[in-house]
Amino acid sequence: MNAIRRLWFELNPIHNPLLIRELRSRMRGPRLFLLILLFQGCLMVVLAVTWSLVYGLHYYGRSSIVSSRGHQLFVSLIVAEAMMICVIVPALSAGAFTLEREKQTLEMLLMTPLTGLQAAWGKCLGPFLVSSLLLVTSLPPAASCLFLGGVSLGEVCLCLVGLALFTLLYTAMAVAISAQSRSTAAAVFSGEVLAVMFLVAGGLEALAPGPILASALTPLSWVGRVCSPEELYAGFLGTAVPFMIPGAALLCLTTAFLLLHGPTRLVAPRPHHVALKRLVGLATVAMLAVVLVWGSLRDLLSSGVGASFAPPGSIGGLSNLGGLVAMASMVTCLAAALYANSGATGHLQVIYALGLRRGLLEGLRPRSAFAVGAEACLPWALAGWLVVPGVVLLGAALMGEWLHTSDVPGLVGLFAVELGVLLLAYFIGLGAALRHPWDLAKQRILAVGTLVVLIAYPAVPFLAWGFWNAARPSAAVDPAVWASVASPAGLLVLFACAGVPDFRSMGIGIGGHTLAPWMAGLAFLLAAMALGLRNVSHLCRRLRGR
Amino acid sequence: MARLSEEPDVVLQNQLERFAHQRGDGETPMAMVECQGLRKVYRDLVAVNDLSLSIGEGEIFGFIGPNGAGKTTTIKMLVTLLRPDAGTALVDGKCVIREQEEVRKVIGYMPDFFGVYDDIKVWEYLDFFATAYRIERHRRPQIIDDVLALTDLTIKKEAFVEELSRGMKQRLCLAKTLVHDPKVLFLDEPASGLDPRARVEIRELLKELRNLGKTIFISSHILSELADFVTQVGIIEQGRLVVSGSVDDITAQLQPFKRVTVRVAGDTAPVVEVLQQVPGVRNIESEPNEVRFEFEGEDGGFAGILPALVSRGCQVTGFGEQEASLEEIFMRVTRGAVA
């Protein structure tokens, strides 16, 4: 009883000084306002692009991939939200304890009678409430989809509840990582990679022909299934269970375990925490066994995998897999862009250290030099993460009958675009590191800003075309759709709408061939090479000058 | 940050029992801070080695040592932030290893380097720590006003913390250390990096705290900071406590003679002549209008020197003992090496 009363005290937000302080400092200044503005801006772009695309496809009679405008708008909105949450939440919360350490406030915090659970809970609730505010601000655009039809209030609520649960899980994950990490950069990176992996894991779920209990374990499969009313129930022991119920329970259990286990390295756990952690850990493993092994894997093995490859003439499960992998790798590209320049800085330091007596690495111990080297490898590790699923997907496509119905050259072009974006991200990062060698904040702003412009710029003519055509339709092939293929942002919308796009059936290309993604990929690779050569010459000049 | 664990330890139990036995519980007044055989090793570096000391209630203990001597490590062990590799320490009778929570309630700790939170006002900063120390909501405003008044920061109550000057931040940190009214204060280099005025302000504040009856454990490598208000001194070098005790005791122990300065109007030769005849007087140095000498002997003999000078017609304008400064003691007992 005493333990329950203590636990209630620890979890009561009113008694949590960290939550109060986090909210006070986060709500002050223009940062939160700018974050909401950015979030809303991205949502608006996604909505506008989708609207234009959906309108174009409807108008030109190629509406096989869309059912209803409202539904399509809502799906792209919620998918965009899921991906943005995935990137934003770890960045907001991974500094929980590492920032305290870096600002030399951790010791004073640890000296207070705050328990580990109280500290982790306070640190988790702050960013969670901020992220929830972002979700709440997405309600007006979601409501506009309601008015267009094709989506129900229940779907909107279920999607938002799912995203809120994932936000809580990502926050707890980032806080736990932060308690175990030495630096904020490392904690943010680990949080981002884990969150993106969660996103990509949705691709595996897509192998299943219908909803499985594990559908609730990744944000994209959650919203994907919720948005298809016929896929809400998963088969389990001969009964139909709403797939999100065991999934939500598992998400909550995992969050609780992370909060209990995370801060044990910093604060000695109380006896009732240890007992509760064991209980929650056991329950999590049991639930995971039920959801993954019993409820899902059984279904997958009995029919799922075979069914995915079987039906010729339909895109089926593999297409969904392709779409999800492609989407996830696009998000990986963005995450890589965020960190590519720190890797670039790492490379720069190594080059300086090798080439100069008075290099940036001067005075660093071998361990630190190793850390710099590891940092330099991060973008390439991400590139590996991006390329491997692509190769697997292509292999699977070539082996299966899907080859006859899908657009393999289009997919190759697609991965060329992604690789080009990644290389571009790296060289932009290197350029920024050369320009401001000592100021990491400036490097990041420069690198990410340039990249965002590059990724989004083709969306601008695309939007112009879309709105122009809405008023004056003329051509047989919608140039707006054509233009979207050359834009990573446009591609993202296509995936969100229909999985892997079949460019031929959409009438995109020249003489029946899929050239657009190839051209776009080539353009990105060429731009990356040009920028790389420029940076290398800049670096050589700099080295000679010193 | 070292992992802080609380697993029972048989060796520690034995040490604690031996400790209690040596103290003779109930017979002598309990020391507020007491440690025995403290040791901390970082890889191949022995930061603190076999450190034992005892500080009574209401004492101000000056912990002096060169940079890198092990002062901060010792303090971190005493405030439960580092687990000692050997030895044991009690604060207010509670073990720093096994009763961390209890120890943290009675101590206030001000680290040598600390940061402040962004976008937080001064009163909010103090309110944060007051809530963390579980002070009831209705008592917090009064306590915050009190500590602000004590640290002379009332005027900055609504200011943002990051806008304060270095000296003000130092005082704010001290205010934060006081919100839960701790019995013992551990202050690690509280005046480092401050300008002379801010340093004087901190010193005045510490004197105020002494008057409030707090036991203060203060470390510094600047001796003049502590000289005029500490009651006990411990000098640490290379992780070992070289000397410990009250300033007077240590002075008597290390310097068993008195250093005396006599100021005269006119010629100093008669004074030197008289002094040469007094037993126990040695090392007489004469300068215009001033004579310095050392005296070793009974107080009665010392008391006779001034009347003897006056009776011989020496025009004495000043006669006084030159007290040994902490600085001198420090230079005498340390060898300039660091741990």
Interface residues (C-beta under 8 A of the other chain):
Chain A: H15 P17 L18 I20 R21 R24 S25 R28 G29 R101 K103 Q104 T105 L106 E107 M108 L109 L110 M111 T112 P113 L114 R265 L266 V267 A268
Chain B: M1 R3 L4 S5 E6 V79 T80 L81 Q100 E101 R104 K105 I107 Y109 P111 F113 F114 G115 V116 Y117 D118 D119 I120 E124 D127 F128 F129 T131 A132 Y133 R134 C173 K176
